[in-house]
Amino acid sequence: MKFAIIKERKNPPDRRVVFSPEKLAEVRMQFPNAEFIVESSDIRVFPDSDYRALGFEVTDDVSSADVMIGVKEVPIDALIPNKKYFFFSHTIKKQPYNRGLLQAILDKNIELLDHETIVKKSGARLIGFGRYAGLVGAYNGFRGLGLREQLFNLPKVETLADLNAVKSELDKIQIPNIKILLSGTGKVAYGAKEILDHLKIKEVSDALYLTSEFTEPVYCMVDVMEYNKRSDGKVGNKQQFYKDPTGYESNFMAYAKETDMFIAGHFYGNNAPYLYTREDAKSADFRINFVADISCDIDGPVASTIRPSTIADPFYGYDPQTEKEVAFDAEGAISVMAVDNLPCELPKDASEGFGEMFLENVIPAFFNDDERGILKRAKITQNKKLTERFSYLQDYVDGK
């Protein structure tokens, strides 16, 4: 079987790749029956010469390959018919801006396997860039805080070589005496936690966080059952909440009254209560003045996130009284960092980490008759039709 590492063509440019040259060489060694070619790219974080040096063919024409492996959406005019493609398609939530892409994939008889749909039987994701989103998002939060308060001036992550350089910059700063709330318990939240722990910020229990003031910066990590509660006053159940969050309401204001900086690293499920609303943010008790929103759901559970921001211009302000965007350091504003493509800022580390997961979980499935059902579960389209697992997308494809 022949695999191609394809060029990223989406704008703004994304320098990530599924396999670094070294990891691709490891794949080749483990699976000698597999053949790999690399599409030439002038933006990839690893230059073409690094792949050539390890004996890989680098070419402008990858049409001879059976399986195309990329990161972001492939433009419709670059799709090669009758191939298997791996990339983040951003279609499984019926995103309107990519309907045409899914229609074209079906029309061109392409088998689409989305990185987001590579899951265990339980539905838990096996690969992703979550850790790197968390790392960069937390760093950017502190960068914004330093700029707003004129305390320190951290460089942009995209100007630094790798994660070690990021952590070296953090060693040069001192965090003021603030209370930080981190939501979530997945890869994103643990990426952010890695930054908080590197800064040696003390972690405290939610009981202590909600009842005490401190003489040093502290943080508290909370899961859905801490910031949601059952409306009838009974004890909540996490699995029940995930299945059906109706009957629950937000308990977030208890934390908002005690928090200076909020790092949003949670996953938000459909129909779950909003963490805080625009009305909540108007309250005199609402203490949060900086939000690093890594989850970045627009006009949703984090009311101050009214638009995504960009790597070039990562910060804006939200005036809770007027509900309008203002300067990120405006008086009375909640400062917001809501970059929606954070791992792009750390392309080398993100690519290396992603390749490790892809080698462990995906490549073997091509050579062991997909014994774990990885490919079967991940496949969205086949033979110009949606697979049964993704048949719910039919009305989206039909434009209804």
N, C-alpha and C positions, 0 to 999 in steps of 0.2 A: 504494500500500500504506500502511496506517495502523498506526503503532507507538504503544504506550502505555508510558510510564515509570510503573511501578506502585509503590504504597505498600508499604513493608516492614512486615510484620505479625508477624514472629517475636519471641518474647521470649527473652532480654533484648533491648530495642530496638536496632536497627542503623541508624545515621545515614547510612550510605553510599548511593550511588546510582550507576547505570551511567554516566549523563551529567550533568555539571554544566550549568547554563543556557548558559554560553558555548560549551561543546563541542557541545551540542544545536543551537545556532544555526549552528555550523560544519557539522554534519551536514546541516541543512536547506539550507544554501547549496550544498553539494556534490551533494546529491540532491534537486533541486526537485520530483521526482515523489513523494517520500515526505511523508507527513503525520504530525505528532507531537502527541500530547496527553499531559498529565501528570496523574496521579492526585494529588489533594490529600493532603498529609502534614504532620503537626505535629511530626514527629521528624527529618525529613531535614535534613542539614547545610546545604543551600541552601533558604531559605524559598520558599513558593509565589510570593511577590511577585517574586522574582528571575526566575522563569520567565515570569510575566505581563509583566514589564517588557520582555522580549525578544519578546513577541508570541505566546507559547504559551498555548493553552487549558488551564486548570487546572480539573479537574472531579472530582466524587465518583463519576461513572459512566464507566468506560472500556470498557464492553462493546461499543462500536462499533469498537474496534480489532481488527486481525488478529493482531498480534504483541505479546505482553506481555513487557516487559523489566524484570527485577528482579535482586536480589542473592541474598538468602537464600531458603530453602524457603518456598513459599506454603502457608499452612494449607489443608487439604482443603476446608473450607467456603467459602473465598474463590476457589477455582479456577473459572474460567468455561469451560464445555464448548466443544469444537470450535475452540479457539484454538491458536496457537503460543506457547510459553512459553520464555524464557531465564531460568534461575537456577541456583544451586548446589544440586542436589537431594540430594547426599550419599546416593546409592543405588548408584553403580557398583561399590562394593566390598561390596555386599550388606549395608549397614548395617541391622541389625534394626529400629532405631527409625524408619526411614523406609519400611519395606515397605508400610505402609498408604497412604502418599503415592503411591508408584509404582502401586499397584493402582488408586487413585482416578484417576490420570492416564490410565491405560488405559481405565478404565470411562467416563470423560468424553470420550473421543476427542480427547485433547490431544496435540499434537506437542511433545514435550519435547526441548529442546536445552540441554545442560548446559554451563556455562562451562568446566568441567573437561575436557570432551570436545572443545573447540574446539582442534584440533591440526593440525600439518603432516602431510604424508604419512608422515614418519618417526615420527610419534607425539609429537613435541616440542610442548609446550603453547604456544599463541600468546598467551593472555591470562591474567591472574591478579593477585592482590594480594600475590604473594610478596615483592617488594622491600619493601613496607610492613611485612609481618610481620617481616622481617629487621631493618629499622630500629628498629621499636618493641621487638622482642624483645631486641636488644643493649642499647638504652637501659635497658630494664627490668632487665636483668642488672646493669648498673652502679648503677642506683638501689637495687637490693636489696643489693648489696655495700656501698654507702655507708651504708645504714641499719644493716646488721648490724655493720659495723666502726666505726660512729659517726664516719665520716670526712666525709660531706657528706649533704645532704638534697635530692635532686632532686625536683621536683614530678612528679605523675603526667602522662603524656602527654595524657590526655583533658582536662586543665585548660589545655593550651597551644593556641594558635591554629592552628599549622601546623608543618611540618618546620623552617622557619627558626627558629621559637621553640624547638623541641627542641634544635637545634644551638647556639643561644645559651646555653641552660642548661648544655650540656656544656662550653662555654667557661669556665665558672666553677669547674670542679672539677679536681682533680689525682688521677690514678690511681696507686695504690701500686705498688711494685716486684713485680709478679706476672707469671706466665706464663699466657697465654690460648691455648686451642686452639679453632679454628673449623672445624667439619666441613661439607663440601659445596662445590659449585662452581656452583650454580644461582642463580636470582634471590633466593631467601631468604638464602643465604650472602653474596651480594654486597651485599644490603641491610645485613646485619650488618657487613660489611667497611667499608661507607661510614661507619658510626659509629666503628669502630676507627681508620680513617684520619683522620676529623675530629678525634679525640682525639689525633692525632699519635703513636699507639702504633706502635712500630717493628715491621715485619713481618720475620720471619727464616725461613730455610729449615728444613725438617724435620730435616736433618742437624745443623744448629747447635742447634736447639731441643732435640733429644734428647740432646745431649752437653754443653751449657753452662748455666751460671747467668749472670744478667745484673744490671747495676746500674740498670736502668730497666725499665719494663713492656714486654713484647714479646708478639707473637702469631704463630701459625703457622696457615696455612690448609691443611687436608688433604682429599684426595679418597678415594674408596673403595679405590683401590689402595695407599694409604698405610696405612690402618687395617685392611685385610684382606690375607691372604696365602694362597697355595695350600698345602694340607695336605701335598702331596708335595714341597714345597720348590722347585718350578720357578717360573719367572717368570710372574706373573699377567697376564691380559689383561682390560682394562676391559669391552670389548664382550661377551666370553665370560662375564664375571661377571654382567653385566646379563641375559644370556639364561638362564644357569643358574649360580646361586651355590653349588650343592653342590660339594664338593671344595675349598671355601675355609674358612678359619677367621679369627677376629678377631686382629688384631695391635694392638688398641687399648691393651692394658696398657702397652706401651712408652711411649705418650703419657701415660697416666694417672699414671705414676710421675713425670712431669715437669711436670704441669699443675696450676695452682691453680683456674682458672676455665675451664669448658667451655661454649662456645656451640654448641648443636646445630642446624645449619642444613642438614643433609643430607636427602636423600630415602631412605627405607628401603623396599626391595623385599621382597616375600614370599619367605620361605625363606632370606634372607641371614643371615649370622651376626649375633648380637647384638653391639653394640659392647662393652658390659660387662654382666656378669651380677650378680646379688645376691652371689654368692660372690666375684667379682672385687672388689666394693666393700668386702668384709670384710678384704681383704688389707692388711697393714701398709704395703705399698708404694703403695697407692692414695692419691694426693695430692689429687685433686680435691675441693674443698670448696664450690664453687658451680657450679650447672648452670643456664644459661639455655636451656631446651629449647624451641626454636621449632618443631621438628618435631612434638613432643608426641604420640608414640605411647605409649599407656598400657600399663603392664606389658609392655614390649617391649624394644627394643634398648638403651635407656638405663634401666638397672634402677632408678635412683632416682626416675624419673617414675612414681609410683603412682596419680596422678589428675591431671586437668586442674585448673588454678587459674583464678581469675576476675579480671577487670579490677578489681573492687572489693577483692579479697583475693588478690593475685598470688603470694604467697610461702608456702612451707611447708618444713618440714625433714624429711629422711629419715635415720633412724638405721640405718646399715648393719649394725650388730650384731644389732639386734632385728627389722630389716626393717619397722619401723613408722614411721608419721608422728609427728613431734614438732614443737616450735616451730621456726621457721625459723632462729633464732639459738641453738638449743640446743648445748651443749658436744658436740663430736664429730659433729655432724650435717652432712650435705650439704644446703646450702640450695638450694631448687629454685624456679625460675620456670617455670611450664608453662601460661601462658594460651593457650587454643586459638582465640581470635578477636582476635588482636593488631591487625590492620589497622583494626578498629572504633575504636581509640583515636586514629587519625589520619584521620578520615573525609573531610576536605576534600582533602588531598593524594592519598589512596588513590583517591577517586572521580575526580579529575582524571586521574590516571595510567591508571586502568582505562578511562575513556572514550576516551582516545587510542588504546589498543590495540583497543578494540571498533570504533571508527570505521575504523581501518586494515585490520583483518582480517575483520570480520563484516558490517558494513552493505553493503559493495560486493557481497557474494555474492548479495544479494537483487536486484541490478540488472544483474549480468553473467552470469546463468544459472549461478551457482555454479561458475564456471570452474575454481576451485582445489579444488573438492570439500569446502569448509569446512563447509557446512551438512549435506551428506550424511554426513560422518564424525561430526558432532556429534549427529545426530538419534538419540535413544534409542527413541522411540515414534512410531508412525504407524498410522492406521487401526485403533486399538484393539489393536495388536500391537507387540511389541518388534521393532526393526529387526534385520537379520541380524547386524550388528556387535555388537549387545548381546543376542543370543539366549541368551548364557550366564546371563543374569539370570532365565530362565524358572523355574527351580526356586525361586529367591528369591521371585518373584511368587506362585508356587503355594504358598508357605509350607512348602517341604520343606527 
